Structure formats: C-alpha cells, structure tokens
Amino acid sequence: MRNQILEDLKNAMKAQDKPKLAVIRMVKSAMQMEELNKKRELTDEEVIDVISKQIKTRKESIKEFEKGAREDLIEATSKEIDILTAYLPKQLTDEEVIEIIEKVFEKIKPESSKDMGKIMKEVTPLVKGKADMGKVSSIIREKLN
C-alpha cells in the first residue's frame, strides 16, 4: 500500500496532476508523522487507518463549507475524497454491513445499550476500512433501541 502511494506520487508529478499530487503529498506526510510516532514503518492496515482519518477530516470540512455556502471548496474537497477513496479496500454496501452486524448480534445477544462496546469490539475488525464507522455505530445503536 505504501509503495503504491509513493508510485502514484511519482506518476502524479510526471503527469503534472496538481490536485492528485497535493492529496498524495498530504497522505504521505500524514503517514510519515505516524511512522515517527510509532518509530517503525506502517503496515497496510495502519496506512488504511491514516487514509480513513484523512477522508473523515475532509467530510467534516465539507459540512463546515456547506454552512458557509462555499460550493467551490465543497467541490474541491469532494474531489480529494474521491482520490483518497481509491486507496481504500472495496467498501461494503449497507446491506453487507447490516448482515455483519446481525451475525454479531446473534453471537453476543445484547440486552441493552450497555452492550454497545462489546458489539463494536466484534464488528470493528470485520468492517474497519471497508465501511464508515460512524454509519456502523448508528446502525448498531438503532438495533439496540
């Protein structure tokens, strides 16, 4: 994964694709910061986590831009999200996420919303990087209520 990002960085430089180049550089620097913190090279799963955080940050930015009616920034940020999403594993559909959650519910048999942590602990490894965790937790809360 790391090598793929570095290769895409070179290709974006050669093609003079400035938007893609800027996004990949941001991801690369975020990866380097994480590597400095961990004092080792990141695994593919950790790289996916870094990219997911980048996407989450941009989605939050879009919400703020919508409040300010900044269509130009919304469009630019959406394009950045599209570039980043290409590095994530294939995303699960809502139906697939619900199916995974149902299996975990059958296994754990939660009795109240206090079991949310147990359920998330089981579901997270199955969907991490493949689904929006905010959406996953809201589906679980809905089922618990």
PyMOL CGO cylinders between C-alpha atoms (Angstrom):
from pymol import cmd
from pymol.cgo import CYLINDER

trace = [
    CYLINDER, 0.00, 0.00, 0.00, 2.78, 2.39, 1.00, 0.3, 1, 1, 1, 1, 1, 1,
    CYLINDER, 2.78, 2.39, 1.00, 4.70, 1.61, -2.20, 0.3, 1, 1, 1, 1, 1, 1,
    CYLINDER, 4.70, 1.61, -2.20, 1.56, 2.16, -4.26, 0.3, 1, 1, 1, 1, 1, 1,
    CYLINDER, 1.56, 2.16, -4.26, 1.12, 5.63, -2.78, 0.3, 1, 1, 1, 1, 1, 1,
    CYLINDER, 1.12, 5.63, -2.78, 4.76, 6.52, -3.46, 0.3, 1, 1, 1, 1, 1, 1,
    CYLINDER, 4.76, 6.52, -3.46, 4.46, 5.22, -7.03, 0.3, 1, 1, 1, 1, 1, 1,
    CYLINDER, 4.46, 5.22, -7.03, 1.28, 7.27, -7.56, 0.3, 1, 1, 1, 1, 1, 1,
    CYLINDER, 1.28, 7.27, -7.56, 3.12, 10.30, -6.20, 0.3, 1, 1, 1, 1, 1, 1,
    CYLINDER, 3.12, 10.30, -6.20, 5.79, 9.91, -8.89, 0.3, 1, 1, 1, 1, 1, 1,
    CYLINDER, 5.79, 9.91, -8.89, 3.18, 9.39, -11.60, 0.3, 1, 1, 1, 1, 1, 1,
    CYLINDER, 3.18, 9.39, -11.60, 1.21, 12.46, -10.50, 0.3, 1, 1, 1, 1, 1, 1,
    CYLINDER, 1.21, 12.46, -10.50, 4.43, 14.50, -10.64, 0.3, 1, 1, 1, 1, 1, 1,
    CYLINDER, 4.43, 14.50, -10.64, 5.20, 13.28, -14.16, 0.3, 1, 1, 1, 1, 1, 1,
    CYLINDER, 5.20, 13.28, -14.16, 1.63, 13.93, -15.32, 0.3, 1, 1, 1, 1, 1, 1,
    CYLINDER, 1.63, 13.93, -15.32, 1.59, 17.31, -13.54, 0.3, 1, 1, 1, 1, 1, 1,
    CYLINDER, 1.59, 17.31, -13.54, -1.73, 16.37, -11.94, 0.3, 1, 1, 1, 1, 1, 1,
    CYLINDER, -1.73, 16.37, -11.94, -1.66, 19.07, -9.26, 0.3, 1, 1, 1, 1, 1, 1,
    CYLINDER, -1.66, 19.07, -9.26, -4.84, 18.14, -7.33, 0.3, 1, 1, 1, 1, 1, 1,
    CYLINDER, -4.84, 18.14, -7.33, -3.85, 14.48, -7.07, 0.3, 1, 1, 1, 1, 1, 1,
    CYLINDER, -3.85, 14.48, -7.07, -0.27, 15.42, -6.26, 0.3, 1, 1, 1, 1, 1, 1,
    CYLINDER, -0.27, 15.42, -6.26, -1.38, 17.67, -3.39, 0.3, 1, 1, 1, 1, 1, 1,
    CYLINDER, -1.38, 17.67, -3.39, -3.62, 14.97, -1.89, 0.3, 1, 1, 1, 1, 1, 1,
    CYLINDER, -3.62, 14.97, -1.89, -0.98, 12.26, -2.15, 0.3, 1, 1, 1, 1, 1, 1,
    CYLINDER, -0.98, 12.26, -2.15, 1.61, 14.55, -0.58, 0.3, 1, 1, 1, 1, 1, 1,
    CYLINDER, 1.61, 14.55, -0.58, -0.75, 15.19, 2.36, 0.3, 1, 1, 1, 1, 1, 1,
    CYLINDER, -0.75, 15.19, 2.36, -1.27, 11.45, 2.79, 0.3, 1, 1, 1, 1, 1, 1,
    CYLINDER, -1.27, 11.45, 2.79, 2.46, 10.82, 2.57, 0.3, 1, 1, 1, 1, 1, 1,
    CYLINDER, 2.46, 10.82, 2.57, 3.20, 13.42, 5.24, 0.3, 1, 1, 1, 1, 1, 1,
    CYLINDER, 3.20, 13.42, 5.24, 0.45, 12.01, 7.49, 0.3, 1, 1, 1, 1, 1, 1,
    CYLINDER, 0.45, 12.01, 7.49, 1.99, 8.56, 7.04, 0.3, 1, 1, 1, 1, 1, 1,
    CYLINDER, 1.99, 8.56, 7.04, 5.45, 9.89, 7.89, 0.3, 1, 1, 1, 1, 1, 1,
    CYLINDER, 5.45, 9.89, 7.89, 4.11, 11.55, 11.04, 0.3, 1, 1, 1, 1, 1, 1,
    CYLINDER, 4.11, 11.55, 11.04, 2.50, 8.28, 12.09, 0.3, 1, 1, 1, 1, 1, 1,
    CYLINDER, 2.50, 8.28, 12.09, 5.74, 6.41, 11.37, 0.3, 1, 1, 1, 1, 1, 1,
    CYLINDER, 5.74, 6.41, 11.37, 7.67, 8.89, 13.50, 0.3, 1, 1, 1, 1, 1, 1,
    CYLINDER, 7.67, 8.89, 13.50, 5.22, 8.39, 16.34, 0.3, 1, 1, 1, 1, 1, 1,
    CYLINDER, 5.22, 8.39, 16.34, 5.40, 4.60, 16.08, 0.3, 1, 1, 1, 1, 1, 1,
    CYLINDER, 5.40, 4.60, 16.08, 9.15, 4.56, 15.29, 0.3, 1, 1, 1, 1, 1, 1,
    CYLINDER, 9.15, 4.56, 15.29, 8.62, 1.98, 12.53, 0.3, 1, 1, 1, 1, 1, 1,
    CYLINDER, 8.62, 1.98, 12.53, 7.19, 1.59, 9.04, 0.3, 1, 1, 1, 1, 1, 1,
    CYLINDER, 7.19, 1.59, 9.04, 3.41, 1.36, 8.91, 0.3, 1, 1, 1, 1, 1, 1,
    CYLINDER, 3.41, 1.36, 8.91, 1.57, -1.82, 7.95, 0.3, 1, 1, 1, 1, 1, 1,
    CYLINDER, 1.57, -1.82, 7.95, -1.01, -1.71, 5.18, 0.3, 1, 1, 1, 1, 1, 1,
    CYLINDER, -1.01, -1.71, 5.18, -3.79, -1.70, 7.78, 0.3, 1, 1, 1, 1, 1, 1,
    CYLINDER, -3.79, -1.70, 7.78, -2.25, 1.32, 9.51, 0.3, 1, 1, 1, 1, 1, 1,
    CYLINDER, -2.25, 1.32, 9.51, -1.90, 3.11, 6.17, 0.3, 1, 1, 1, 1, 1, 1,
    CYLINDER, -1.90, 3.11, 6.17, -5.60, 2.48, 5.56, 0.3, 1, 1, 1, 1, 1, 1,
    CYLINDER, -5.60, 2.48, 5.56, -6.31, 3.99, 9.00, 0.3, 1, 1, 1, 1, 1, 1,
    CYLINDER, -6.31, 3.99, 9.00, -4.32, 7.10, 8.06, 0.3, 1, 1, 1, 1, 1, 1,
    CYLINDER, -4.32, 7.10, 8.06, -6.24, 7.43, 4.80, 0.3, 1, 1, 1, 1, 1, 1,
    CYLINDER, -6.24, 7.43, 4.80, -9.56, 6.90, 6.59, 0.3, 1, 1, 1, 1, 1, 1,
    CYLINDER, -9.56, 6.90, 6.59, -8.69, 9.72, 9.01, 0.3, 1, 1, 1, 1, 1, 1,
    CYLINDER, -8.69, 9.72, 9.01, -7.87, 11.97, 6.06, 0.3, 1, 1, 1, 1, 1, 1,
    CYLINDER, -7.87, 11.97, 6.06, -11.26, 11.20, 4.50, 0.3, 1, 1, 1, 1, 1, 1,
    CYLINDER, -11.26, 11.20, 4.50, -13.07, 11.79, 7.79, 0.3, 1, 1, 1, 1, 1, 1,
    CYLINDER, -13.07, 11.79, 7.79, -11.36, 15.17, 8.19, 0.3, 1, 1, 1, 1, 1, 1,
    CYLINDER, -11.36, 15.17, 8.19, -12.41, 16.19, 4.69, 0.3, 1, 1, 1, 1, 1, 1,
    CYLINDER, -12.41, 16.19, 4.69, -16.02, 15.09, 5.26, 0.3, 1, 1, 1, 1, 1, 1,
    CYLINDER, -16.02, 15.09, 5.26, -16.11, 17.27, 8.39, 0.3, 1, 1, 1, 1, 1, 1,
    CYLINDER, -16.11, 17.27, 8.39, -14.69, 20.14, 6.34, 0.3, 1, 1, 1, 1, 1, 1,
    CYLINDER, -14.69, 20.14, 6.34, -17.43, 19.72, 3.75, 0.3, 1, 1, 1, 1, 1, 1,
    CYLINDER, -17.43, 19.72, 3.75, -20.07, 20.09, 6.49, 0.3, 1, 1, 1, 1, 1, 1,
    CYLINDER, -20.07, 20.09, 6.49, -18.46, 23.38, 7.53, 0.3, 1, 1, 1, 1, 1, 1,
    CYLINDER, -18.46, 23.38, 7.53, -18.22, 24.56, 3.92, 0.3, 1, 1, 1, 1, 1, 1,
    CYLINDER, -18.22, 24.56, 3.92, -21.93, 23.79, 3.46, 0.3, 1, 1, 1, 1, 1, 1,
    CYLINDER, -21.93, 23.79, 3.46, -22.74, 26.06, 6.39, 0.3, 1, 1, 1, 1, 1, 1,
    CYLINDER, -22.74, 26.06, 6.39, -20.77, 28.83, 4.70, 0.3, 1, 1, 1, 1, 1, 1,
    CYLINDER, -20.77, 28.83, 4.70, -22.25, 28.06, 1.26, 0.3, 1, 1, 1, 1, 1, 1,
    CYLINDER, -22.25, 28.06, 1.26, -18.77, 27.61, -0.24, 0.3, 1, 1, 1, 1, 1, 1,
    CYLINDER, -18.77, 27.61, -0.24, -19.55, 25.47, -3.30, 0.3, 1, 1, 1, 1, 1, 1,
    CYLINDER, -19.55, 25.47, -3.30, -16.01, 25.88, -4.68, 0.3, 1, 1, 1, 1, 1, 1,
    CYLINDER, -16.01, 25.88, -4.68, -14.44, 24.39, -1.54, 0.3, 1, 1, 1, 1, 1, 1,
    CYLINDER, -14.44, 24.39, -1.54, -17.08, 21.65, -1.32, 0.3, 1, 1, 1, 1, 1, 1,
    CYLINDER, -17.08, 21.65, -1.32, -16.30, 20.57, -4.88, 0.3, 1, 1, 1, 1, 1, 1,
    CYLINDER, -16.30, 20.57, -4.88, -12.51, 20.63, -4.37, 0.3, 1, 1, 1, 1, 1, 1,
    CYLINDER, -12.51, 20.63, -4.37, -12.76, 18.69, -1.11, 0.3, 1, 1, 1, 1, 1, 1,
    CYLINDER, -12.76, 18.69, -1.11, -15.10, 16.12, -2.70, 0.3, 1, 1, 1, 1, 1, 1,
    CYLINDER, -15.10, 16.12, -2.70, -12.52, 15.51, -5.42, 0.3, 1, 1, 1, 1, 1, 1,
    CYLINDER, -12.52, 15.51, -5.42, -9.88, 14.97, -2.72, 0.3, 1, 1, 1, 1, 1, 1,
    CYLINDER, -9.88, 14.97, -2.72, -12.14, 12.40, -1.05, 0.3, 1, 1, 1, 1, 1, 1,
    CYLINDER, -12.14, 12.40, -1.05, -12.54, 10.60, -4.39, 0.3, 1, 1, 1, 1, 1, 1,
    CYLINDER, -12.54, 10.60, -4.39, -8.75, 10.44, -4.79, 0.3, 1, 1, 1, 1, 1, 1,
    CYLINDER, -8.75, 10.44, -4.79, -8.31, 9.08, -1.25, 0.3, 1, 1, 1, 1, 1, 1,
    CYLINDER, -8.31, 9.08, -1.25, -11.13, 6.56, -1.57, 0.3, 1, 1, 1, 1, 1, 1,
    CYLINDER, -11.13, 6.56, -1.57, -9.26, 4.84, -4.40, 0.3, 1, 1, 1, 1, 1, 1,
    CYLINDER, -9.26, 4.84, -4.40, -6.70, 3.65, -1.81, 0.3, 1, 1, 1, 1, 1, 1,
    CYLINDER, -6.70, 3.65, -1.81, -9.25, 2.05, 0.49, 0.3, 1, 1, 1, 1, 1, 1,
    CYLINDER, -9.25, 2.05, 0.49, -10.37, -1.55, 0.13, 0.3, 1, 1, 1, 1, 1, 1,
    CYLINDER, -10.37, -1.55, 0.13, -13.68, -2.10, -1.66, 0.3, 1, 1, 1, 1, 1, 1,
    CYLINDER, -13.68, -2.10, -1.66, -16.37, -0.53, 0.51, 0.3, 1, 1, 1, 1, 1, 1,
    CYLINDER, -16.37, -0.53, 0.51, -19.14, -2.70, 1.91, 0.3, 1, 1, 1, 1, 1, 1,
    CYLINDER, -19.14, -2.70, 1.91, -22.73, -1.95, 0.96, 0.3, 1, 1, 1, 1, 1, 1,
    CYLINDER, -22.73, -1.95, 0.96, -25.23, -1.03, 3.67, 0.3, 1, 1, 1, 1, 1, 1,
    CYLINDER, -25.23, -1.03, 3.67, -26.80, -4.48, 3.30, 0.3, 1, 1, 1, 1, 1, 1,
    CYLINDER, -26.80, -4.48, 3.30, -23.44, -6.19, 3.84, 0.3, 1, 1, 1, 1, 1, 1,
    CYLINDER, -23.44, -6.19, 3.84, -22.76, -4.07, 6.93, 0.3, 1, 1, 1, 1, 1, 1,
    CYLINDER, -22.76, -4.07, 6.93, -26.21, -4.87, 8.35, 0.3, 1, 1, 1, 1, 1, 1,
    CYLINDER, -26.21, -4.87, 8.35, -25.62, -8.57, 7.68, 0.3, 1, 1, 1, 1, 1, 1,
    CYLINDER, -25.62, -8.57, 7.68, -22.31, -8.47, 9.60, 0.3, 1, 1, 1, 1, 1, 1,
    CYLINDER, -22.31, -8.47, 9.60, -23.96, -6.61, 12.48, 0.3, 1, 1, 1, 1, 1, 1,
    CYLINDER, -23.96, -6.61, 12.48, -26.82, -9.15, 12.59, 0.3, 1, 1, 1, 1, 1, 1,
    CYLINDER, -26.82, -9.15, 12.59, -24.32, -12.03, 12.87, 0.3, 1, 1, 1, 1, 1, 1,
    CYLINDER, -24.32, -12.03, 12.87, -22.55, -10.27, 15.74, 0.3, 1, 1, 1, 1, 1, 1,
    CYLINDER, -22.55, -10.27, 15.74, -25.91, -9.64, 17.46, 0.3, 1, 1, 1, 1, 1, 1,
    CYLINDER, -25.91, -9.64, 17.46, -26.71, -13.38, 17.19, 0.3, 1, 1, 1, 1, 1, 1,
    CYLINDER, -26.71, -13.38, 17.19, -23.33, -14.21, 18.71, 0.3, 1, 1, 1, 1, 1, 1,
    CYLINDER, -23.33, -14.21, 18.71, -23.38, -11.67, 21.58, 0.3, 1, 1, 1, 1, 1, 1,
    CYLINDER, -23.38, -11.67, 21.58, -27.14, -11.42, 22.21, 0.3, 1, 1, 1, 1, 1, 1,
    CYLINDER, -27.14, -11.42, 22.21, -27.06, -7.87, 23.62, 0.3, 1, 1, 1, 1, 1, 1,
    CYLINDER, -27.06, -7.87, 23.62, -29.62, -6.99, 26.27, 0.3, 1, 1, 1, 1, 1, 1,
    CYLINDER, -29.62, -6.99, 26.27, -29.26, -3.19, 26.42, 0.3, 1, 1, 1, 1, 1, 1,
    CYLINDER, -29.26, -3.19, 26.42, -27.34, -0.24, 25.05, 0.3, 1, 1, 1, 1, 1, 1,
    CYLINDER, -27.34, -0.24, 25.05, -24.68, -1.01, 27.66, 0.3, 1, 1, 1, 1, 1, 1,
    CYLINDER, -24.68, -1.01, 27.66, -23.50, -3.81, 25.36, 0.3, 1, 1, 1, 1, 1, 1,
    CYLINDER, -23.50, -3.81, 25.36, -22.57, -1.30, 22.64, 0.3, 1, 1, 1, 1, 1, 1,
    CYLINDER, -22.57, -1.30, 22.64, -18.86, -1.64, 23.46, 0.3, 1, 1, 1, 1, 1, 1,
    CYLINDER, -18.86, -1.64, 23.46, -18.94, -5.44, 23.17, 0.3, 1, 1, 1, 1, 1, 1,
    CYLINDER, -18.94, -5.44, 23.17, -20.68, -5.25, 19.81, 0.3, 1, 1, 1, 1, 1, 1,
    CYLINDER, -20.68, -5.25, 19.81, -18.32, -2.58, 18.43, 0.3, 1, 1, 1, 1, 1, 1,
    CYLINDER, -18.32, -2.58, 18.43, -15.35, -4.66, 19.60, 0.3, 1, 1, 1, 1, 1, 1,
    CYLINDER, -15.35, -4.66, 19.60, -16.61, -7.59, 17.50, 0.3, 1, 1, 1, 1, 1, 1,
    CYLINDER, -16.61, -7.59, 17.50, -17.79, -5.58, 14.47, 0.3, 1, 1, 1, 1, 1, 1,
    CYLINDER, -17.79, -5.58, 14.47, -14.82, -3.19, 14.10, 0.3, 1, 1, 1, 1, 1, 1,
    CYLINDER, -14.82, -3.19, 14.10, -12.23, -5.72, 12.86, 0.3, 1, 1, 1, 1, 1, 1,
    CYLINDER, -12.23, -5.72, 12.86, -14.75, -7.03, 10.31, 0.3, 1, 1, 1, 1, 1, 1,
    CYLINDER, -14.75, -7.03, 10.31, -15.60, -3.65, 8.75, 0.3, 1, 1, 1, 1, 1, 1,
    CYLINDER, -15.60, -3.65, 8.75, -12.65, -1.39, 9.55, 0.3, 1, 1, 1, 1, 1, 1,
    CYLINDER, -12.65, -1.39, 9.55, -11.54, 0.48, 6.44, 0.3, 1, 1, 1, 1, 1, 1,
    CYLINDER, -11.54, 0.48, 6.44, -14.39, -1.07, 4.47, 0.3, 1, 1, 1, 1, 1, 1,
    CYLINDER, -14.39, -1.07, 4.47, -17.25, 1.00, 5.91, 0.3, 1, 1, 1, 1, 1, 1,
    CYLINDER, -17.25, 1.00, 5.91, -17.88, 4.35, 7.56, 0.3, 1, 1, 1, 1, 1, 1,
    CYLINDER, -17.88, 4.35, 7.56, -17.59, 3.61, 11.28, 0.3, 1, 1, 1, 1, 1, 1,
    CYLINDER, -17.59, 3.61, 11.28, -20.00, 6.45, 12.11, 0.3, 1, 1, 1, 1, 1, 1,
    CYLINDER, -20.00, 6.45, 12.11, -22.65, 4.80, 9.99, 0.3, 1, 1, 1, 1, 1, 1,
    CYLINDER, -22.65, 4.80, 9.99, -21.86, 1.40, 11.54, 0.3, 1, 1, 1, 1, 1, 1,
    CYLINDER, -21.86, 1.40, 11.54, -22.25, 2.66, 15.10, 0.3, 1, 1, 1, 1, 1, 1,
    CYLINDER, -22.25, 2.66, 15.10, -25.52, 4.44, 14.25, 0.3, 1, 1, 1, 1, 1, 1,
    CYLINDER, -25.52, 4.44, 14.25, -26.92, 1.19, 12.76, 0.3, 1, 1, 1, 1, 1, 1,
    CYLINDER, -26.92, 1.19, 12.76, -25.90, -0.67, 15.93, 0.3, 1, 1, 1, 1, 1, 1,
    CYLINDER, -25.90, -0.67, 15.93, -27.50, 1.99, 18.18, 0.3, 1, 1, 1, 1, 1, 1,
    CYLINDER, -27.50, 1.99, 18.18, -30.68, 1.78, 16.14, 0.3, 1, 1, 1, 1, 1, 1,
    CYLINDER, -30.68, 1.78, 16.14, -30.81, -2.00, 16.54, 0.3, 1, 1, 1, 1, 1, 1,
    CYLINDER, -30.81, -2.00, 16.54, -30.14, -1.75, 20.28, 0.3, 1, 1, 1, 1, 1, 1,
    CYLINDER, -30.14, -1.75, 20.28, -33.07, 0.64, 20.73, 0.3, 1, 1, 1, 1, 1, 1,
]
cmd.load_cgo(trace, "trace")
